[in-house]
């Protein structure tokens, strides 16, 4: 089957990822690259269900998933030659501007109809902190889940840049938790860091789960997003599925 026909079949899906299919010489292979800057929740709530759907609906294809290094994207694209890519909106826009990437679909957020405002960063401090504004956080020690996380750091980094700061030198030190324990909330709560950066709605989820109490933290540069979560930055589209 021609590659164009394979792409047409995939376009019929609302939003798909992939998994390595069962080896078969009789099945055409579609390679999909994942630029992984996502939290574990993404794989549990979005990735796995979509993989199951893809494998059930398109059994005539073999899907090959390759990891694209966020710090080595162009080289990995040349190496693996993926038919499609999955990434955050920042990476997609960058490739659209420089290499003509073409969007196929954007991950929908069931809590809002505004898909262009689905993910943001929330910058938090303890409620008893003397820090009142983003400017006050300059030179402090911060914690993030992952420096490659779109909502958990990259959007916040862009906000600092927009405010006229050098985001790479704004904090005295940044600790990455890599989604492990102690997490951003615990590090902040017990005073190991002064500032925390988490993805939008993670604060509300932590309160709902009982991990932290309402009122433990304050949000800097506070605003309300369409999902009724407190955030510190403008919102952006979530995961994008596109032609590289």
C-alpha positions in Angstrom: 0.0 0.0 0.0 1.3 3.5 -0.8 2.3 5.7 2.0 -0.2 8.3 1.1 -3.0 5.7 1.5 -1.7 4.8 4.9 -1.7 8.5 5.9 -5.3 8.9 4.6 -6.4 6.0 6.8 -4.8 7.5 9.9 -6.5 10.8 9.2 -9.8 9.2 9.8 -9.0 8.8 13.5 -9.7 11.7 15.8 -6.4 11.4 17.5 -4.0 8.4 17.5 -0.7 7.3 19.0 1.0 4.0 18.4 2.6 0.9 19.8 4.9 -1.6 18.3 2.7 -3.9 16.4 3.1 -7.7 16.0 5.8 -8.4 13.4 4.3 -9.3 10.1 5.9 -9.1 6.7 2.5 -8.8 5.1 1.5 -5.6 7.0 2.7 -2.2 5.9 4.5 -0.3 8.6 3.7 3.2 9.8 6.4 4.8 12.0 5.2 7.3 14.6 7.7 9.3 16.6 6.9 10.4 20.2 8.7 13.6 21.5 8.2 12.7 25.1 7.8 15.8 27.4 4.7 14.5 29.1 3.8 13.5 32.7 3.0 9.8 33.6 -0.7 10.8 33.7 -0.6 11.4 30.0 0.4 7.8 29.3 -2.3 6.4 31.7 -5.2 8.6 30.7 -4.5 9.3 27.0 -1.7 7.2 25.5 -2.7 3.7 26.6 -6.4 4.0 25.7 -5.5 5.4 22.3 -3.0 2.7 21.6 -5.7 0.1 22.4 -8.1 1.8 20.0 -5.5 2.1 17.3 -4.6 -1.6 17.4 -8.2 -2.7 17.5 -9.3 -0.5 14.6 -6.3 -0.7 12.3 -5.2 -4.3 12.5 -4.1 -4.2 8.8 -1.1 -2.1 9.8 2.0 -2.6 11.8 2.8 0.4 13.9 6.3 1.2 15.0 6.8 3.7 17.8 10.1 5.4 18.1 11.3 7.8 20.8 12.4 11.2 19.6 14.9 13.0 21.9 13.5 16.5 22.7 17.1 17.8 22.6 17.9 16.1 19.3 14.7 16.3 17.3 16.0 17.1 13.8 18.7 14.4 14.0 16.2 11.8 15.2 13.7 12.7 12.5 16.4 12.2 9.9 17.4 8.9 11.6 14.0 7.3 12.0 12.1 9.1 9.2 8.7 8.9 11.0 5.5 9.3 9.1 3.9 11.2 12.0 5.1 12.9 15.1 3.4 13.4 18.5 4.6 16.3 20.6 3.6 19.3 22.7 2.4 22.4 20.9 5.7 24.3 21.3 7.6 21.6 19.4 4.9 21.4 16.7 4.9 25.2 16.1 8.7 25.3 15.9 8.7 22.5 13.3 5.8 24.1 11.5 7.8 27.4 11.2 11.1 25.8 10.2 10.1 22.6 8.4 6.5 23.0 7.3 5.0 20.5 9.8 1.3 20.0 9.2 -1.1 19.4 12.0 -3.5 16.4 11.8 -5.2 16.6 15.2 -4.9 18.2 18.6 -5.8 16.3 21.8 -9.2 17.4 23.1 -9.7 18.4 26.7 -13.1 17.1 27.9 -13.3 19.9 30.5 -13.2 22.7 27.9 -14.2 23.3 24.3 -11.3 25.7 23.9 -8.6 23.3 22.8 -6.1 26.2 22.3 -6.1 26.9 26.0 -5.7 23.4 27.4 -2.4 23.4 29.2 -0.5 26.1 31.2 2.1 26.4 34.0 1.3 27.1 37.7 4.0 28.7 39.7 3.4 28.2 43.5 4.9 29.2 46.8 4.0 28.4 50.4 1.1 30.4 51.8 3.4 31.9 54.4 6.1 32.9 51.9 7.1 36.5 51.6 7.1 36.2 47.9 4.2 38.0 46.4 5.0 38.5 42.7 7.0 36.6 40.0 9.7 39.2 40.3 10.1 38.4 44.0 11.0 34.7 43.1 14.1 35.8 41.3 17.2 34.1 42.7 15.3 31.6 44.7 15.6 27.8 44.6 12.8 26.1 42.6 11.5 22.6 42.0 10.0 21.2 38.8 8.9 17.7 37.7 10.9 17.7 34.6 12.8 20.4 32.7 11.4 19.0 29.4 7.8 19.2 30.6 5.7 21.5 28.5 3.2 22.6 31.2 5.5 21.8 34.1 8.3 24.1 33.0 8.6 25.1 29.3 5.5 27.3 29.4 6.7 28.9 32.6 10.1 29.4 31.0 8.5 31.2 28.2 6.5 33.5 30.6 9.8 34.5 32.3 11.3 35.3 28.9 8.2 37.4 28.0 8.6 39.3 31.3 12.2 40.2 30.3 14.1 37.7 32.4 16.7 35.1 31.4 14.8 31.9 32.4 18.0 29.9 32.5 19.4 32.2 35.2 16.2 33.4 36.9 16.3 30.8 39.7 19.5 30.1 41.7 18.9 26.4 41.3 16.2 24.1 39.8 15.6 20.6 41.2 14.0 18.1 38.9 11.9 15.4 40.7 11.4 13.3 37.5 7.9 12.7 38.8 9.3 10.8 41.8 9.1 11.2 45.5 9.6 13.7 47.1 7.6 15.6 44.5 7.3 19.3 43.9 4.7 19.8 46.5 6.6 18.0 49.2 9.8 19.8 48.5 8.0 23.1 48.7 5.9 22.2 51.7 9.0 21.2 53.8 11.1 24.1 52.7 13.7 22.4 50.6 12.8 24.9 47.8 11.1 28.3 47.8 9.2 28.0 44.5 7.5 25.2 42.6 6.3 24.9 39.0 3.6 22.3 38.1 1.3 21.8 35.2 -2.1 23.4 35.2 -4.7 21.7 37.4 -2.0 19.6 39.2 -2.5 21.8 42.2 -6.3 21.1 42.3 -5.7 17.4 41.7 -3.3 17.2 44.6 -5.8 18.9 46.9 -8.6 16.7 45.7 -6.5 13.5 46.4 -5.6 14.7 49.8 -1.9 15.0 49.1 -2.0 18.6 50.2 -4.5 20.9 51.9 -6.3 23.8 50.3 -4.5 26.9 51.4 -1.0 25.3 51.7 0.2 27.2 48.7 -0.4 30.4 46.8 -0.2 30.9 43.0 2.0 33.6 41.6 0.7 35.7 38.7 -2.6 34.1 39.4 -5.4 33.7 36.8 -8.2 31.2 36.1 -8.1 29.0 33.1 -11.1 27.5 31.3 -10.9 24.4 33.4 -11.4 26.6 36.5 -7.8 25.9 37.7 -5.4 28.5 39.0 -2.5 29.1 36.6 0.3 31.6 36.2 0.7 31.7 32.4 -1.5 31.9 29.3 -2.8 28.5 28.0 -1.6 26.6 25.0 -2.9 23.6 23.0 -2.1 20.2 24.4 -0.7 17.2 22.5 -0.4 17.6 18.7 -0.4 14.8 16.1 1.2 15.9 12.9 3.2 15.3 9.7 6.8 16.2 10.3 
